[in-house]
Amino acid sequence: MMQSLQNYFLVAMPTLNDSVFERSLIYICEHNEKGAMGIMLNVPLDLDVCQLLTQMKLENTSFSLSGKPVLSGGPVSTDRGFVLHTPMDGFHASMALTDELMLTTSLDILSTLGTSAEPKQYLIALGYAGWEKGQLEQELLDNTWLTIPASSGIIFNTPVEDRWLAASQSVGIDIWQVAPVAGHA
């Protein structure tokens, strides 16, 4: 097996013309011998956090949440929510990904949003991107993705629409100049 890509970005190559993943940026939350799981970071839904909480009948409708987009995390389990956030303990179903990032899937985090108890930085995604054993490795061999070490600055401080380009530029690559084919020795 290849080295784990947990805490890496997958940057869709310009030649990826898939309607779901075209120009996508994915944060890899887990990658092991069983497969991989990630969250797309740059595909906003037609829904903001305030609207999501209202639909879920959570009473917190803080004005600070209006306009904060909910993202499409990927095509798998689009009815499930994922909150990628800066470290904060006390939620029912959280997993530390790095010293800077946690992933929470329990509803209790939603009640903190818009209050002084919310994580310092966070994003909400519905669904995730998933790969079966060996599938991501094959896509990498097929030159579908560029892999780049993840940056919480891109995740939380870069506008959604700029994240795909910013990720490649963070390592000095102009994504539009990358060759569409890969060579293998």
TIDRENLO-656317 format. One record per residue (C-alpha): residue number from 0; x, y, z. Coordinates in Angstrom, 1 decimal, always signed. Each point is the difference from the previous one (the first is absolute). Example, Ala and Ser with C-alpha at 12.3 -4.5 7.8 and 13.67 -1.06 7.14 Angstrom:
BEGIN
0  +12.3  -4.5  +7.8
1  +1.4  +3.4  -0.7
end
This chain:
BEGIN
0  +0.0  +0.0  +0.0
1  +1.0  +3.6  -0.6
2  +0.7  +2.4  +2.7
3  -3.1  +1.2  +1.8
4  -1.4  +3.2  -1.4
5  -1.8  +1.0  +3.2
6  +0.3  +3.7  +0.5
7  +0.7  +0.6  -3.7
8  -2.0  +1.8  -2.6
9  -1.0  -1.6  -3.3
10  -0.1  +2.7  -2.7
11  -2.0  -1.1  -3.0
12  +2.1  +0.2  -3.1
13  -1.4  +2.4  -2.7
14  -0.6  -3.1  -2.2
15  -2.5  -1.5  +2.5
16  -3.3  +0.8  -1.7
17  -2.2  -1.9  +2.4
18  -3.0  +2.1  +1.0
19  +0.4  -0.8  +3.7
20  +3.8  +0.4  +0.4
21  +0.9  +2.5  -2.7
22  +2.3  +2.7  +1.5
23  -0.6  -1.4  +3.4
24  +2.2  +0.2  +3.1
25  -0.3  -2.9  +2.4
26  +1.4  -0.3  +3.5
27  +0.9  -3.6  +0.8
28  -1.2  -0.9  +3.5
29  +0.9  -3.6  -0.1
30  +2.1  -2.2  -2.3
31  +1.0  -3.5  +0.8
32  +0.0  -3.6  -1.4
33  -3.8  +0.0  -0.1
34  -0.3  +3.1  -2.1
35  -0.3  +3.8  +0.4
36  -2.5  +2.6  +1.1
37  +0.1  +3.7  -0.6
38  -2.1  +3.2  +0.1
39  -0.3  +2.3  -3.1
40  +0.9  +3.5  +1.1
41  -1.1  +2.2  -2.9
42  -3.5  -0.9  -1.2
43  -2.6  +2.1  +1.8
44  -3.6  -1.2  +0.1
45  -2.9  +2.4  -0.4
46  -0.3  +0.1  +3.8
47  +1.7  +1.9  +2.8
48  +0.6  -1.1  +3.5
49  -3.0  +2.1  +1.4
50  -2.4  -1.7  -2.5
51  +1.4  -3.4  +0.9
52  -0.5  +0.5  +3.7
53  -3.5  +1.3  -0.7
54  -0.9  -3.1  -2.1
55  +1.3  -2.2  +2.8
56  -2.3  +1.9  +2.4
57  +3.0  +1.2  +2.1
58  -1.0  +3.3  +1.5
59  +3.4  +1.7  -0.4
60  -0.4  +2.3  -3.0
61  +2.8  +2.4  +0.7
62  +0.5  +2.7  -2.6
63  +3.7  -0.9  +0.0
64  -0.9  -3.3  -1.7
65  -2.0  +1.6  -2.8
66  +2.1  -0.2  -3.2
67  +2.5  -2.6  +1.3
68  -0.3  -2.7  -2.6
69  -0.7  -3.7  +0.6
70  +2.2  -2.0  -2.3
71  -0.6  -3.1  -2.1
72  +2.5  -2.3  +1.7
73  -0.3  -2.6  -2.8
74  -2.5  -2.3  -1.6
75  -0.1  -2.7  +2.7
76  -2.6  +0.2  +2.9
77  -1.2  +3.5  -0.9
78  -2.5  -0.2  +2.8
79  +2.9  -0.1  +2.6
80  +1.7  +3.1  +1.3
81  +3.6  +0.5  +0.8
82  +1.6  +2.9  +1.9
83  +3.7  +0.6  -0.7
84  +1.2  +2.3  +2.8
85  +2.9  +1.2  +2.1
86  +0.5  -2.1  +3.2
87  -2.7  +0.1  +2.6
88  -0.9  -2.8  +2.4
89  -3.4  -0.9  +1.3
90  -1.9  -1.2  -3.0
91  -1.5  -3.5  -0.2
92  +1.5  -1.3  -3.2
93  +3.3  +1.8  -0.8
94  +3.3  -1.2  -1.4
95  +3.3  +1.9  +0.2
96  +1.5  +0.0  -3.5
97  +3.0  +2.1  +0.9
98  +1.0  +2.5  +2.7
99  -1.8  +2.7  -2.0
100  -3.1  -1.9  -1.2
101  -2.8  -2.1  +1.2
102  -3.0  -1.6  -1.7
103  -3.3  -0.2  +1.9
104  -3.1  -1.8  -1.2
105  -2.3  +0.3  +3.0
106  -2.8  +2.5  +0.1
107  +1.2  +1.6  +3.3
108  +2.5  +2.1  -1.8
109  -2.8  +1.8  -1.9
110  -1.5  +1.4  +3.1
111  +3.2  +1.9  +0.7
112  +0.1  +1.8  -3.4
113  -0.5  +3.7  +0.2
114  +0.7  +0.0  +3.8
115  +3.2  +0.6  +2.0
116  +0.2  -3.8  +0.4
117  +0.6  -0.7  -3.7
118  +3.4  -1.2  -1.4
119  +2.3  +2.9  -0.9
120  -0.2  -1.0  -3.7
121  -2.2  -2.6  -1.7
122  -1.7  -1.0  -3.2
123  -3.0  -2.2  -0.5
124  -0.3  -2.5  -2.9
125  -2.8  -2.4  -0.9
126  +1.3  -3.3  -1.4
127  +3.5  -1.1  -0.6
128  +2.3  -1.4  -2.7
129  +1.0  -3.7  +0.4
130  +2.3  -2.4  -1.7
131  +0.1  -3.8  +0.4
132  +3.2  -1.9  +0.6
133  +2.5  +0.9  -2.8
134  -2.4  +2.3  -1.8
135  +1.7  +3.3  +1.0
136  +3.4  -1.5  -0.7
137  -1.1  -0.8  -3.6
138  -1.4  +3.5  -0.5
139  +3.3  +1.4  +1.1
140  +1.8  -2.2  -2.5
141  -2.5  +1.2  -2.6
142  +1.1  +3.6  +0.7
143  -3.5  +0.9  +1.2
144  +1.2  +1.8  +3.2
145  +2.9  +2.2  +1.1
146  +0.8  -0.7  +3.7
147  +1.1  +2.9  +2.2
148  +0.5  +0.2  +3.8
149  -3.1  +1.5  +1.5
150  -0.1  +3.5  +1.4
151  -2.6  +1.2  +2.5
152  +0.5  +3.5  -1.4
153  -1.4  -1.2  -3.3
154  -2.8  -1.9  +1.7
155  -1.2  +2.9  +2.2
156  +1.5  +3.2  -1.3
157  -0.3  -0.2  -3.7
158  -3.3  +0.8  -1.8
159  -1.8  -3.2  -1.1
160  +0.3  +0.9  -3.7
161  +3.8  +0.6  +0.3
162  +1.0  -3.2  +1.8
163  +0.7  -2.3  -3.0
164  +2.4  +2.5  -1.5
165  +1.5  +1.1  +3.3
166  +0.9  -3.6  +1.0
167  +2.1  -0.5  -3.2
168  +1.6  +3.4  +0.3
169  +0.9  -0.7  +3.7
170  +2.8  -2.4  -1.3
171  +0.9  +2.3  -3.0
172  -2.0  -1.9  -2.6
173  -2.1  +1.7  -2.7
174  -2.6  -2.7  -0.4
175  -0.8  +1.1  -3.5
176  +3.6  -0.7  -1.1
177  +0.1  -3.6  +1.3
178  +0.4  -2.7  -2.7
179  -3.2  -2.0  -0.6
180  +1.8  -3.3  +0.0
181  +2.4  -1.6  +2.5
182  +3.0  -2.1  -0.7
183  +0.8  -3.2  +2.0
184  +3.4  -1.6  +0.3
end
